[in-house]
Amino acid sequence: MRVEIVAVGTELLLGQIVDTNSTMISQRLADVGLDCFFQAKVGDNLERIKLVLRDALSRSDAVIVCGGLGPTQDDITREAIAGVMGVPLEMHEDIAESIKAIFSSRGRTMSQNNLLQAMVPVGASAITQVRGTAPGLIAPVGRKVIYAAPGVPYELSEMLDRAIIPDLLERQGDKASIVSRVIRCWGLSESALAERLDPLFQEIDSTKAPITLAFLASGIEGIKVRLSARADTKEAASQVISRYEAKVLEVIGDHVFGYDDTTMEAAVGELLLERSLTLAVAESVTGGLVASRIVAVPGASRWFRGGVVSYDTEVKRTLLGVVADDVITAQAVIEMAIGVRSAIKSDVGLAFSGVGGPEGVGDHAVGTVFVGVDLGDGAPFAHELKLPGDRERIRQFSTISGLDLLRRRILKG
Amino acid sequence: MRVEIVAVGTELLLGQIVDTNSTMISQRLADVGLDCFFQAKVGDNLERIKLVLRDALSRSDAVIVCGGLGPTQDDITREAIAGVMGVPLEMHEDIAESIKAIFSSRGRTMSQNNLLQAMVPVGASAITQVRGTAPGLIAPVGRKVIYAAPGVPYELSEMLDRAIIPDLLERQGDKASIVSRVIRCWGLSESALAERLDPLFQEIDSTKAPITLAFLASGIEGIKVRLSARADTKEAASQVISRYEAKVLEVIGDHVFGYDDTTMEAAVGELLLERSLTLAVAESVTGGLVASRIVAVPGASRWFRGGVVSYDTEVKRTLLGVVADDVITAQAVIEMAIGVRSAIKSDVGLAFSGVGGPEGVGDHAVGTVFVGVDLGDGAPFAHELKLPGDRERIRQFSTISGLDLLRRRILKG
């Protein structure tokens, strides 16, 4: 079954936002083995949206169109789909009622515009929304189908998983099961990982094994290696995954910190929780980013107590007791780790100090970052990183590298 | 003149990388006033690339295709263009020589594959490359033209600016200038903003004014209203922008915090800097996110001193002096603001305390967030927010809402 993706929005064509929705939808389609050979972007123009939808339906079996379901006059996806179907739009009272209810539950008045979101092409059905107000649509066109989903990524993601992908798979009647697993690594570059895994790639190729191995460029979240296996049943596919996962771990296991959606901070949290340890972080260059990523982990309150963002040098001295003259040194960052552990009263202190740029500081080049660790065992230590990129990249890479340093130390025992 | 964009690469269709090249090209086209109504992504498949190129030429005057110019067997853009032109490919010796020279200058041996990059469709001309090995192409098709550029963003960017955009403008012979401005708002929903601006939309429509007004869904960055004006000169277009910007401000001015790329945190920073005030933040539910966003603002060290991430309740008491029993109250968040102002020694204290979810805390529902402000004027205050969404959304919306609260207070004087 062939599916195409259409992203609607003039801001996309003007280059004002990057189209990440198409990428998200593509990944989900690839994960379940649905082919996608064409993707398009089109602006908020009725005739052009209809043209693109018709083009897509002339080549493929289904189209997922995202964007243009909002309550403003630029939002014309509903109208375009109705035009392609050759039918009028009609008001669905039940949808109107639930939109009104969403507004009153938030203590707000619904604007009249929002009622536009209750219009549905005759013959199409609405997909209820749980994260926003705009319902999606499943619009049959002959033996084919158009799915309409919101352009807000948070809303699109949920609707894809709950309603659209399952509906596509049902239409396909495909009995093959696909199981995917993502292995997450840090500490080796993508090309170094590729080199080490090359024999495995060769083996999969020559034995025509029912598994694919692919690298997903992931930047700040670590390097992701995706395994995808296809078999008659989910159980059989899972077995194929386990077999090849073991082979991957044989080669790069020490650099693996987690699977699927596990972030480095979640992996560190698990290790701390297992050992009943609590953590505090002292941040300078990262400026709250480390704490912020940690707090996004569900259940972080069981192992994370808090931290100090000692952005100004004075604050490092008054709140953390740093005495080193130069605060961008191994010595200073160890004092920060010891200081925050004491101030917050945690078992572990983790500290970050460095130069994010754009200018260097004193003798220190942009990208010089020190990470310090204090476990209260009398042997606090620091590590120096030299990171490329701009300020944002340096902050993000410091965060994951620093957490990885702590992870490896905890695993050493 | 109408231009379309085609991005070639199977990894794009599998969702393995995000298509940022199209966004980059779009921005350059918009900047010079060239219309772009359609964009497409297609995989490394000869027939499909030709199909997409032909579709584009049937509707528009020019196509810029990026990707597929490398030296591997997946790189077939040259072949596809030759197919659309109906001509064979021929080797250009001079290009082959310069590719060889690039390799030897780096002390490396050229692989035979790289010679593929010296093949040019008969009748097309090569665009020299200065940042990589693959030359681009300018391929006339009747009265229309296909431009081929590398998929490596760094190489694409340079070739666009030096060769492709100028060639397009020359072909167009057009003198029109476009000027855009983005107005950034917070405090009103997108549909409420749309309602208030409706009369202006009507006016622009009926007077056929040379300006467009559009909403960009922006979520955590606030709501963006984009004005775009077209005139004979940049000066004339700027005047049109100023005129309509004034009309927009008349209607929604109190909710406007900045323009173009200014974030809420940058806007607050400017206000603090103007008044020589420094800021410290105390964060619980936001967990470092506020500090992290602030530190991303260039020059933040001139007005931001740091903060405390008081995630655990104990830490609120020991480091910030909070005495209120229930830490999710207006009382407690005011104590946090006063406490962090004192601990960090700043002029302003801003604090956040609330429930991010997924579970509620005591009587407090998910999405209940208190923001506290202390300016050391004896009149600290707090505001209660009720936010929808998941944990991540609640944290991000708290951040921008809390900063906006501080912004409005500072402006009051």
Contacts between the chains, C-beta under 8 A, distances in Angstrom:
chain1	res1	chain2	res2	distance
A	10	B	214	6.0
A	11	B	214	6.9
A	11	B	216	4.7
A	11	B	226	7.2
A	12	B	23	7.8
A	12	B	26	7.5
A	12	B	39	7.5
A	13	B	26	5.9
A	13	B	36	5.2
A	13	B	37	6.7
A	13	B	38	7.9
A	13	B	39	6.4
A	14	B	26	5.9
A	14	B	27	7.2
A	14	B	30	4.5
A	14	B	36	7.8
A	14	B	180	7.9
A	14	B	226	7.9
A	14	B	228	7.8
A	15	B	22	7.7
A	15	B	23	4.7
A	15	B	24	6.8
A	15	B	25	7.2
A	15	B	26	3.0
A	15	B	27	3.4
A	15	B	28	7.6
A	15	B	29	7.5
A	15	B	30	5.9
A	16	B	27	7.5
A	16	B	182	7.8
A	16	B	216	5.9
A	16	B	226	7.0
A	17	B	23	7.5
A	17	B	216	6.7
A	18	B	18	6.1
A	18	B	19	7.6
A	18	B	20	5.6
A	18	B	23	4.7
A	19	B	18	7.5
A	19	B	19	6.2
A	19	B	22	7.2
A	19	B	23	7.1
A	20	B	18	5.6
A	22	B	15	7.7
A	22	B	19	7.2
A	22	B	41	7.2
A	23	B	12	7.9
A	23	B	15	4.7
A	23	B	17	7.4
A	23	B	18	4.7
A	23	B	19	7.2
A	24	B	15	6.8
A	25	B	15	7.2
A	26	B	12	7.6
A	26	B	13	5.9
A	26	B	14	5.9
A	26	B	15	3.0
A	27	B	14	7.3
A	27	B	15	3.4
A	27	B	16	7.7
A	28	B	15	7.6
A	29	B	15	7.5
A	30	B	14	4.6
A	30	B	15	5.8
A	36	B	13	5.3
A	36	B	14	7.9
A	37	B	13	6.8
A	37	B	42	7.2
A	37	B	43	6.1
A	37	B	45	7.3
A	37	B	48	5.9
A	38	B	13	8.0
A	38	B	40	6.6
A	38	B	41	7.3
A	38	B	42	6.0
A	38	B	48	7.0
A	38	B	52	7.0
A	39	B	12	7.5
A	39	B	13	6.4
A	39	B	40	6.7
A	39	B	41	4.1
A	39	B	42	7.9
A	40	B	38	6.6
A	40	B	39	6.7
A	40	B	40	4.9
A	40	B	41	7.5
A	41	B	22	7.1
A	41	B	38	7.3
A	41	B	39	4.1
A	41	B	40	7.5
A	42	B	37	7.1
A	42	B	38	5.9
A	42	B	39	7.8
A	43	B	37	6.0
A	44	B	214	7.7
A	45	B	37	7.1
A	48	B	37	5.8
A	48	B	38	7.0
A	52	B	38	6.9
A	55	B	55	7.0
A	70	B	190	6.9
A	70	B	191	7.8
A	70	B	217	7.1
A	71	B	190	7.5
A	71	B	191	4.5
A	71	B	194	7.2
A	72	B	190	6.8
A	72	B	191	6.7
A	72	B	194	4.4
A	72	B	215	5.9
A	73	B	194	7.2
A	73	B	198	8.0
A	73	B	201	6.8
A	74	B	214	6.2
A	74	B	215	6.6
A	106	B	386	6.6
A	106	B	388	6.2
A	107	B	386	6.7
A	108	B	189	7.5
A	111	B	189	7.6
A	111	B	191	4.5
A	111	B	192	5.8
A	111	B	194	7.8
A	111	B	195	5.3
A	112	B	195	7.5
A	113	B	191	4.7
A	113	B	194	6.1
A	113	B	195	6.4
A	114	B	191	5.8
A	131	B	389	7.2
A	131	B	390	8.0
A	151	B	217	6.4
A	152	B	217	6.3
A	152	B	219	7.0
A	154	B	219	7.9
A	154	B	389	7.2
A	154	B	390	7.4
A	154	B	393	6.6
A	214	B	14	7.6
A	214	B	16	6.6
A	215	B	16	7.7
A	216	B	16	5.4
A	217	B	16	6.7
A	217	B	17	5.4
A	281	B	309	7.6
A	283	B	288	7.5
A	283	B	291	7.8
A	286	B	292	7.5
A	286	B	295	7.8
A	287	B	291	5.4
A	287	B	292	5.4
A	287	B	294	7.1
A	287	B	295	2.9
A	287	B	296	7.5
A	288	B	283	7.5
A	288	B	288	3.5
A	288	B	289	6.8
A	288	B	290	7.0
A	288	B	291	3.0
A	288	B	292	3.8
A	288	B	294	7.7
A	288	B	295	6.5
A	288	B	307	6.6
A	288	B	309	6.8
A	289	B	288	6.7
A	289	B	292	4.3
A	289	B	295	7.7
A	290	B	288	7.0
A	291	B	283	7.9
A	291	B	287	5.4
A	291	B	288	3.0
A	291	B	291	7.9
A	291	B	292	7.9
A	291	B	309	4.3
A	291	B	311	7.5
A	292	B	286	7.5
A	292	B	287	5.4
A	292	B	288	3.8
A	292	B	289	4.3
A	292	B	291	7.8
A	292	B	292	4.8
A	292	B	395	8.0
A	294	B	287	7.0
A	294	B	288	7.7
A	295	B	285	7.9
A	295	B	286	7.7
A	295	B	287	2.8
A	295	B	288	6.5
A	295	B	289	7.6
A	295	B	309	7.7
A	295	B	311	6.4
A	295	B	356	8.0
A	295	B	395	7.6
A	296	B	287	7.5
A	296	B	391	6.9
A	296	B	392	6.3
A	296	B	395	7.5
A	298	B	358	7.1
A	298	B	391	7.7
A	300	B	287	7.9
A	300	B	311	7.5
A	301	B	311	6.5
A	301	B	312	7.0
A	304	B	311	5.7
A	304	B	312	7.8
A	305	B	311	6.0
A	305	B	312	4.2
A	305	B	314	7.5
A	305	B	315	5.8
A	306	B	308	7.1
A	306	B	309	4.6
A	306	B	310	5.1
A	306	B	311	4.0
A	306	B	312	5.6
A	306	B	315	4.3
A	306	B	319	7.9
A	307	B	288	6.6
A	307	B	308	7.6
A	307	B	309	4.2
A	307	B	311	7.7
A	308	B	306	7.1
A	308	B	307	7.6
A	308	B	308	5.8
A	308	B	309	7.3
A	308	B	319	8.0
A	309	B	281	7.6
A	309	B	288	6.8
A	309	B	291	4.3
A	309	B	295	7.7
A	309	B	306	4.6
A	309	B	307	4.3
A	309	B	308	7.3
A	309	B	309	6.9
A	310	B	306	5.1
A	311	B	291	7.4
A	311	B	295	6.4
A	311	B	300	7.6
A	311	B	301	6.6
A	311	B	304	5.8
A	311	B	305	6.1
A	311	B	306	4.0
A	311	B	307	7.7
A	312	B	301	7.0
A	312	B	304	7.9
A	312	B	305	4.3
A	312	B	306	5.6
A	312	B	344	7.9
A	314	B	305	7.5
A	314	B	345	7.4
A	315	B	305	5.9
A	315	B	306	4.3
A	315	B	344	5.7
A	318	B	345	7.4
A	319	B	306	7.9
A	319	B	308	7.9
A	319	B	319	8.0
A	319	B	343	6.6
A	319	B	344	7.4
A	343	B	319	6.6
A	344	B	312	7.9
A	344	B	315	5.7
A	344	B	319	7.4
A	345	B	314	7.3
A	345	B	315	7.9
A	345	B	318	7.4
A	358	B	298	7.5
A	391	B	296	7.2
A	391	B	298	8.0
A	392	B	296	6.5
A	395	B	295	7.7
A	395	B	296	7.6
